[in-house]
Amino acid sequence: MSPLCECCSEHMDKLNQQVSVMRKEIKNLRQTLDSAIRAHRKQLLAVQAAVSKIGLSEEVKAPAPTPPSPPSPAALERGDIQTVPIGYISSCFSVKNGTPRQPTICGPSRAELRILPSVFNNPEHALVGLEQYSHVWIIFLFHKNGHLSYKAKVRPPRLNGQRVGVYSTRSPHRPNALGLTLAKLDKIHGHHRPQFKFLRSTEEAVAAIRGVLSADPRSVYRRTRCKDRLFFFTLDTADITCWFGQGFAEVLQVKPVEPHIASV
């Protein structure tokens, strides 16, 4: 190849300088856009907090999440997954500043996970047996990232500015803003079983329910003419909801009897 003339070399140098300037401008624009998005989100949070303080929080709250329909096998193979929150966590750390990066740093700290009652018909059933374990894994959402953008390389605070791949760090700014933590199980509330007055144990209660359902306690009218196959009855201190099918009965719900308060 023949060497470039001086005129061409000057043009190439100018083009390289212009490209370098354009790259810097694009980088500055990205940083400005990210800052604007973060500021906008902070303003929204401030407005919501102000509204909640004057007693109007119920009007701005999002509707309760509804469980999504079960995905098809093809959707699962493609990785199309729909999720809904099963609960919300609150802890003694309400802001990012000062929150430890590792749970072992501040052992006395406590948090509370409230399970949403709308996920299951009997939400307390989902907690049965959990008391046998000392720790639980919790998959959570980084809902206060501040912005939805993410980069392939980040600068973790403890690496003094060194850039590394986002997947080798604990950065919450990632394609799927999900986190995983190991929590020590302190205590569980909300899965209490009915305290029986006449029956001596849960096994006796199960046997009694089976005995009642095996005899089909429904009236002739309900068996032959009612389209509603639900049946309700009370056993000791438990309200029982069941459903009758063709030749079988299924218990849908068992809960403590609600006290009846007479109005005067």
C-alpha positions as a printed NumPy array, in Angstrom:
array([[  0.   ,   0.   ,   0.   ],
       [  1.217,   3.475,  -0.82 ],
       [  1.759,   5.827,   2.113],
       [ -0.958,   8.4  ,   2.792],
       [ -0.371,  11.933,   1.663],
       [ -0.137,  14.729,   4.205],
       [ -3.628,  15.966,   3.309],
       [ -5.187,  12.549,   3.934],
       [ -3.29 ,  12.192,   7.2  ],
       [ -4.63 ,  15.509,   8.423],
       [ -8.175,  14.489,   7.517],
       [ -7.762,  11.167,   9.345],
       [ -6.469,  12.927,  12.446],
       [ -9.408,  15.322,  12.405],
       [-11.879,  12.461,  11.966],
       [-10.325,  10.551,  14.869],
       [-10.552,  13.639,  17.045],
       [-14.202,  14.139,  16.099],
       [-15.006,  10.49 ,  16.83 ],
       [-13.31 ,  10.79 ,  20.223],
       [-15.301,  13.932,  21.024],
       [-18.552,  12.251,  19.928],
       [-17.868,   9.254,  22.17 ],
       [-17.316,  11.526,  25.141],
       [-20.515,  13.426,  24.359],
       [-22.503,  10.177,  24.121],
       [-21.06 ,   9.04 ,  27.445],
       [-21.992,  12.363,  29.042],
       [-25.51 ,  12.129,  27.624],
       [-25.93 ,   8.633,  29.078],
       [-24.768,   9.801,  32.49 ],
       [-27.092,  12.811,  32.324],
       [-30.027,  10.591,  31.352],
       [-29.302,   8.154,  34.19 ],
       [-29.103,  11.036,  36.659],
       [-32.401,  12.444,  35.402],
       [-34.105,   9.058,  35.778],
       [-32.784,   8.67 ,  39.326],
       [-33.901,  12.177,  40.25 ],
       [-37.35 ,  11.542,  38.771],
       [-37.768,   8.331,  40.765],
       [-36.678,  10.071,  43.967],
       [-39.231,  12.813,  43.347],
       [-41.971,  10.225,  42.856],
       [-41.015,   8.509,  46.108],
       [-41.015,  11.856,  47.904],
       [-44.48 ,  12.672,  46.55 ],
       [-45.843,   9.277,  47.6  ],
       [-44.354,   9.68 ,  51.069],
       [-45.876,  13.154,  51.408],
       [-49.288,  11.933,  50.275],
       [-49.189,   8.994,  52.686],
       [-48.495,  11.361,  55.585],
       [-51.699,  13.295,  54.974],
       [-53.808,  10.155,  54.986],
       [-54.269,   9.64 ,  51.254],
       [-51.95 ,   6.694,  50.847],
       [-54.822,   4.337,  50.094],
       [-55.618,   6.284,  46.93 ],
       [-52.121,   6.05 ,  45.468],
       [-51.354,   2.475,  46.413],
       [-51.168,   0.014,  43.579],
       [-53.846,  -2.683,  43.512],
       [-53.041,  -5.97 ,  45.181],
       [-51.197,  -8.309,  42.81 ],
       [-53.22 , -11.125,  41.345],
       [-51.661, -14.53 ,  40.739],
       [-50.811, -14.986,  37.043],
       [-52.306, -17.789,  35.017],
       [-50.111, -20.909,  34.831],
       [-47.653, -20.584,  31.911],
       [-47.753, -23.079,  29.088],
       [-44.904, -25.614,  28.69 ],
       [-43.759, -23.779,  25.556],
       [-43.555, -20.498,  27.476],
       [-41.445, -22.142,  30.177],
       [-39.089, -23.554,  27.549],
       [-38.649, -20.069,  26.092],
       [-37.945, -18.671,  29.548],
       [-41.128, -16.574,  29.662],
       [-41.803, -16.525,  33.399],
       [-44.404, -14.405,  35.171],
       [-43.975, -13.732,  38.873],
       [-45.979, -11.987,  41.581],
       [-44.781, -11.033,  45.07 ],
       [-45.678, -13.56 ,  47.762],
       [-44.892, -11.047,  50.502],
       [-43.033,  -7.917,  51.555],
       [-40.011,  -7.461,  53.83 ],
       [-39.415,  -4.682,  56.328],
       [-36.335,  -4.409,  58.537],
       [-34.59 ,  -2.133,  61.004],
       [-32.726,  -0.564,  58.044],
       [-35.063,   1.783,  56.18 ],
       [-32.504,   3.487,  53.888],
       [-29.516,   2.352,  51.847],
       [-26.894,   4.287,  53.812],
       [-25.53 ,   2.144,  56.616],
       [-27.19 ,  -1.085,  55.499],
       [-24.588,  -3.905,  55.778],
       [-23.597,  -5.703,  52.592],
       [-23.38 ,  -9.024,  54.457],
       [-25.861, -10.361,  57.055],
       [-23.07 , -11.539,  59.378],
       [-21.815,  -7.979,  59.898],
       [-24.784,  -6.975,  62.063],
       [-26.111, -10.057,  63.83 ],
       [-28.652,  -8.358,  66.154],
       [-30.545,  -6.795,  63.217],
       [-34.052,  -8.135,  62.57 ],
       [-36.457,  -8.184,  59.628],
       [-40.041,  -9.264,  59.096],
       [-41.498, -11.006,  56.053],
       [-45.276, -10.676,  55.713],
       [-46.835, -13.276,  53.414],
       [-49.69 , -12.   ,  51.257],
       [-52.965, -13.809,  52.015],
       [-54.09 , -13.502,  48.376],
       [-51.568, -16.011,  46.982],
       [-53.23 , -19.13 ,  48.441],
       [-56.757, -19.943,  49.558],
       [-55.222, -21.102,  52.845],
       [-52.017, -19.046,  53.209],
       [-51.266, -20.516,  56.63 ],
       [-50.94 , -23.96 ,  55.038],
       [-47.874, -22.774,  53.105],
       [-46.045, -22.22 ,  56.415],
       [-46.739, -25.619,  57.97 ],
       [-43.454, -27.441,  58.616],
       [-41.272, -24.37 ,  58.153],
       [-40.642, -24.192,  61.904],
       [-38.483, -27.325,  61.604],
       [-35.722, -25.358,  59.872],
       [-33.212, -22.878,  61.271],
       [-32.611, -20.845,  58.082],
       [-34.487, -19.994,  54.885],
       [-33.395, -18.822,  51.444],
       [-35.215, -15.683,  50.273],
       [-35.333, -14.552,  46.644],
       [-36.196, -10.862,  46.531],
       [-36.507,  -7.934,  44.127],
       [-34.252,  -4.862,  44.22 ],
       [-37.26 ,  -2.538,  44.035],
       [-35.288,   0.611,  44.959],
       [-32.52 ,   0.463,  42.379],
       [-33.295,   4.052,  41.384],
       [-33.124,   3.33 ,  37.661],
       [-33.605,   0.385,  35.324],
       [-30.359,   0.673,  33.338],
       [-27.404,  -1.646,  33.855],
       [-23.884,  -2.053,  32.513],
       [-21.708,  -5.057,  31.703],
       [-18.892,  -3.678,  33.87 ],
       [-19.209,  -1.904,  37.211],
       [-16.932,  -0.412,  39.854],
       [-17.625,  -2.079,  43.233],
       [-16.867,   0.197,  46.215],
       [-14.394,  -2.239,  47.758],
       [-12.229,  -2.539,  44.602],
       [-11.181,   1.133,  44.64 ],
       [-12.495,   1.959,  41.184],
       [-11.467,  -1.245,  39.401],
       [-13.933,  -2.236,  36.667],
       [-15.116,  -5.855,  36.695],
       [-17.987,  -7.807,  35.161],
       [-21.364,  -7.248,  36.815],
       [-21.903, -11.009,  37.248],
       [-18.819, -11.23 ,  39.469],
       [-20.215,  -8.646,  41.892],
       [-23.172,  -8.112,  44.212],
       [-24.369,  -5.098,  42.246],
       [-28.182,  -4.8  ,  42.283],
       [-28.078,  -3.163,  38.843],
       [-28.301,  -6.236,  36.629],
       [-30.578,  -7.495,  33.808],
       [-32.907,  -9.227,  36.28 ],
       [-32.958,  -7.197,  39.488],
       [-33.243, -10.258,  41.736],
       [-31.294, -10.989,  44.901],
       [-30.743, -14.039,  47.09 ],
       [-30.12 , -13.992,  50.829],
       [-29.863, -16.54 ,  53.615],
       [-31.919, -15.553,  56.667],
       [-32.042, -17.092,  60.119],
       [-35.572, -18.101,  61.051],
       [-36.56 , -16.564,  64.371],
       [-40.279, -17.292,  64.72 ],
       [-43.404, -17.842,  62.64 ],
       [-46.832, -16.326,  63.153],
       [-50.068, -17.014,  61.356],
       [-50.153, -20.8  ,  60.887],
       [-51.903, -21.7  ,  64.123],
       [-54.273, -24.632,  63.987],
       [-57.667, -24.6  ,  65.728],
       [-57.507, -25.409,  69.434],
       [-60.116, -28.111,  69.912],
       [-62.441, -28.211,  72.88 ],
       [-63.774, -31.759,  72.621],
       [-61.441, -33.514,  70.186],
       [-58.143, -34.616,  71.656],
       [-55.812, -34.254,  68.664],
       [-55.524, -33.313,  65.013],
       [-55.704, -36.991,  64.087],
       [-59.082, -37.276,  65.812],
       [-60.285, -34.188,  63.958],
       [-59.228, -35.665,  60.598],
       [-60.986, -38.944,  61.407],
       [-64.122, -37.058,  62.467],
       [-64.174, -35.012,  59.249],
       [-63.783, -38.156,  57.164],
       [-66.628, -39.783,  59.057],
       [-68.939, -36.829,  58.463],
       [-68.144, -36.616,  54.749],
       [-68.347, -40.375,  54.159],
       [-72.03 , -40.257,  55.164],
       [-72.708, -37.298,  52.808],
       [-74.417, -34.909,  55.261],
       [-76.109, -32.915,  52.484],
       [-79.884, -32.904,  52.238],
       [-81.669, -34.588,  49.341],
       [-82.507, -31.174,  47.913],
       [-78.857, -30.085,  47.894],
       [-77.702, -33.391,  46.406],
       [-80.215, -33.436,  43.558],
       [-81.187, -29.866,  42.737],
       [-78.459, -27.475,  43.865],
       [-75.755, -26.666,  41.344],
       [-73.539, -25.343,  44.116],
       [-71.568, -28.323,  45.413],
       [-69.918, -26.42 ,  48.24 ],
       [-70.862, -27.528,  51.736],
       [-70.078, -25.888,  55.071],
       [-70.229, -27.342,  58.539],
       [-68.713, -26.799,  61.978],
       [-66.847, -29.441,  63.941],
       [-65.8  , -28.594,  67.483],
       [-63.954, -25.257,  67.119],
       [-63.293, -25.486,  63.365],
       [-65.271, -24.183,  60.392],
       [-64.888, -26.586,  57.471],
       [-65.491, -25.892,  53.79 ],
       [-65.699, -28.861,  51.436],
       [-66.7  , -29.664,  47.864],
       [-68.589, -32.731,  46.668],
       [-67.753, -34.324,  43.332],
       [-68.867, -37.533,  41.657],
       [-68.325, -40.112,  44.382],
       [-65.838, -38.115,  46.449],
       [-65.565, -35.112,  48.741],
       [-62.647, -32.691,  49.06 ],
       [-61.873, -30.461,  52.041],
       [-61.039, -26.954,  50.805],
       [-60.54 , -25.027,  54.026],
       [-60.3  , -25.569,  57.766],
       [-60.143, -22.486,  59.978],
       [-60.988, -21.578,  63.582],
       [-64.59 , -20.671,  64.294],
       [-65.073, -16.927,  64.205],
       [-66.73 , -15.611,  67.368],
       [-70.234, -14.251,  66.874],
       [-70.802, -10.892,  68.527],
       [-74.405, -10.031,  69.268],
       [-75.456,  -6.461,  68.566],
       [-77.467,  -4.599,  71.191]])
